Amino acid sequence: MISSIGVLGAGQMGNGIAHVFAQYGYRVVIFDIAQVQLERALVTIKQNLERQAKKGALPESLVGETLGRITVTQDMNDLANVDFAVEAVTEHEPLKLEIFRKLDGIVKTGSILASNTSSIPITKIASVTSRPDKVIGMHFMNPVPVMKLVEIIRGHATSDETFALTSELVARLEKEMAVSQDYPGFIVNRILIPMINEAAFALYEGIATAEDIDKGMKLGTNQPMGPLTLADFIGLDTVLAIANVLYDGFKDPKYRPCPLLVKMVNAGYMGRKSGRGFYTY
């Protein structure tokens, strides 16, 4: 039975993942190398829980209870006894592989190791561990407390038992599951990132302004936000990283990252988090 969860990475995705697990009764340990990031995560989780309570989506009494189930640490060894670990660090393959090597040597035998990767093959991540049958992709959508979908990706060696336990967790979090084969980008980003990249090409080629590209997609296809606004929200560095995974993984020119996107990332224009992307914030 899974009762304790380890979350690696206290950024936007990590704190959201910790939030939902704690909200649904799991004990959660968040690991990050930066103390300031851990402190920021706790503040964010508290604010988001209070917002849920204010809207009536959560009883007021559960705010304190939920926070009480979360502990933070800068020592990965504190994850040794968790039943299930979810990695949610930067979308950078060498870093993820290094973390899984370490995690495999720390977390007790029998525990499942999941990655929140949005594009990197699970089979590759699993190959650096001694338990590839217990490695799975568990890709949450952003913002985690709000979005209902979790993309589940089975690696080549992921066991039926690991898949069943992970599926059960998704249900316990009252989220919906979409199951993907282990190919670059999985389902959501295989479709989403080329759309964002094509919107960047439309801007790059002078077809329309950023505002009109977004207006066209919002009002013409009933999307809640335009692709360039969404790119700024995701982070242009993350969009580019996933575009490169698709391009490298399939060797197909249709996935070539837009030169404008590359230039913007090189200039430090990362979107909302840097104050400037396709729009200025």
JOTA-V796832 format. One record per residue. N is the residue number from 1. RES is the residue in one letter. PHI is phi in whole degrees, -180 to 180 (NA if undefined). PSI is psi in whole degrees, -180 to 180 (999 if undefined). Layout:
N;RES;PHI;PSI
N;RES;PHI;PSI
This chain:
1;M;NA;136
2;I;-92;122
3;S;-128;-19
4;S;-126;140
5;I;-125;135
6;G;-104;136
7;V;-122;124
8;L;-103;113
9;G;110;122
10;A;-108;22
11;G;-78;-160
12;Q;-56;-46
13;M;-74;-45
14;G;-60;-45
15;N;-70;-31
16;G;-68;-41
17;I;-65;-45
18;A;-60;-43
19;H;-55;-54
20;V;-69;-38
21;F;-64;-44
22;A;-66;-38
23;Q;-61;-33
24;Y;-98;22
25;G;97;2
26;Y;-87;145
27;R;-79;132
28;V;-125;134
29;V;-117;120
30;I;-100;127
31;F;-108;136
32;D;-154;150
33;I;-77;-17
34;A;-107;118
35;Q;-60;-40
36;V;-63;-35
37;Q;-69;-38
38;L;-65;-42
39;E;-64;-42
40;R;-64;-38
41;A;-63;-44
42;L;-64;-39
43;V;-64;-45
44;T;-62;-46
45;I;-61;-44
46;K;-61;-46
47;Q;-63;-42
48;N;-69;-37
49;L;-65;-42
50;E;-65;-36
51;R;-65;-41
52;Q;-62;-42
53;A;-65;-40
54;K;-63;-35
55;K;-83;-6
56;G;84;10
57;A;-84;-9
58;L;-151;134
59;P;-62;140
60;E;-52;-38
61;S;-64;-24
62;L;-79;-14
63;V;-62;-54
64;G;-65;-40
65;E;-61;-45
66;T;-63;-48
67;L;-60;-34
68;G;-68;-18
69;R;-89;-2
70;I;-108;129
71;T;-123;156
72;V;-124;154
73;T;-154;153
74;Q;-105;6
75;D;-115;112
76;M;-61;-25
77;N;-61;-21
78;D;-71;-5
79;L;-94;4
80;A;-53;-36
81;N;-105;11
82;V;-72;153
83;D;-87;-21
84;F;-154;129
85;A;-119;138
86;V;-121;119
87;E;-87;130
88;A;-140;50
89;V;-94;-178
90;T;-52;146
91;E;-76;71
92;H;-135;111
93;E;-56;-49
94;P;-58;-38
95;L;-66;-44
96;K;-63;-42
97;L;-64;-40
98;E;-63;-42
99;I;-65;-42
100;F;-68;-35
101;R;-59;-48
102;K;-66;-47
103;L;-60;-41
104;D;-60;-35
105;G;-83;-11
106;I;-105;-49
107;V;-72;138
108;K;-54;148
109;T;-59;137
110;G;101;-21
111;S;-77;151
112;I;-90;139
113;L;-113;117
114;A;-113;151
115;S;-119;137
116;N;-87;14
117;T;-53;144
118;S;-101;0
119;S;-159;-22
120;I;-80;131
121;P;-55;130
122;I;-66;-36
123;T;-58;-40
124;K;-68;-43
125;I;-63;-45
126;A;-64;-30
127;S;-66;-19
128;V;-91;2
129;T;-108;169
130;S;-95;6
131;R;-135;55
132;P;-58;-25
133;D;-69;-18
134;K;-109;20
135;V;-111;135
136;I;-148;156
137;G;-92;132
138;M;-135;85
139;H;-93;103
140;F;-80;155
141;M;-98;155
142;N;-104;131
143;P;-81;134
144;V;-57;-45
145;P;-65;-20
146;V;-99;-44
147;M;-76;135
148;K;-86;-17
149;L;-91;141
150;V;-128;124
151;E;-88;125
152;I;-108;130
153;I;-125;122
154;R;-90;127
155;G;-74;174
156;H;-59;-32
157;A;-107;0
158;T;-57;128
159;S;-79;162
160;D;-63;-37
161;E;-64;-44
162;T;-62;-44
163;F;-62;-43
164;A;-65;-44
165;L;-66;-39
166;T;-68;-40
167;S;-60;-40
168;E;-64;-39
169;L;-61;-45
170;V;-57;-44
171;A;-65;-40
172;R;-66;-28
173;L;-85;4
174;E;57;42
175;K;-116;165
176;E;-100;150
177;M;-116;137
178;A;-122;129
179;V;-101;128
180;S;-119;149
181;Q;-71;160
182;D;-89;74
183;Y;-125;153
184;P;-49;131
185;G;88;-18
186;F;56;-135
187;I;-92;-61
188;V;-62;-53
189;N;-76;-22
190;R;-61;-32
191;I;-98;-42
192;L;-69;-48
193;I;-65;-43
194;P;-60;-33
195;M;-66;-46
196;I;-63;-43
197;N;-62;-39
198;E;-68;-35
199;A;-64;-40
200;A;-64;-40
201;F;-63;-39
202;A;-62;-39
203;L;-70;-45
204;Y;-58;-38
205;E;-88;1
206;G;75;22
207;I;-65;-40
208;A;-163;169
209;T;-74;163
210;A;-58;-42
211;E;-62;-43
212;D;-74;-32
213;I;-63;-47
214;D;-68;-40
215;K;-62;-43
216;G;-59;-44
217;M;-75;-34
218;K;-68;-54
219;L;-84;-24
220;G;-88;-24
221;T;-128;9
222;N;61;36
223;Q;-86;146
224;P;-67;-27
225;M;-147;153
226;G;-71;162
227;P;-64;-32
228;L;-77;-37
229;T;-62;-43
230;L;-64;-40
231;A;-60;-43
232;D;-63;-37
233;F;-68;-44
234;I;-67;-41
235;G;111;120
236;L;-65;-29
237;D;-65;-39
238;T;-69;-43
239;V;-58;-46
240;L;-66;-41
241;A;-60;-43
242;I;-70;-39
243;A;-60;-40
244;N;-68;-36
245;V;-63;-43
246;L;-64;-45
247;Y;-64;-46
248;D;-70;-37
249;G;-71;-38
250;F;-102;-16
251;K;54;35
252;D;-112;125
253;P;-61;-18
254;K;-66;-17
255;Y;-96;7
256;R;-59;124
257;P;-62;140
258;C;-62;132
259;P;-56;-33
260;L;-64;-42
261;L;-61;-45
262;V;-61;-46
263;K;-64;-41
264;M;-64;-43
265;V;-64;-42
266;N;-62;-29
267;A;-83;-6
268;G;88;10
269;Y;-86;94
270;M;-101;0
271;G;105;-150
272;R;-54;-43
273;K;-66;-23
274;S;-104;-4
275;G;90;-9
276;R;-152;135
277;G;-151;-123
278;F;-69;-22
279;Y;-127;165
280;T;-104;135
281;Y;-116;999
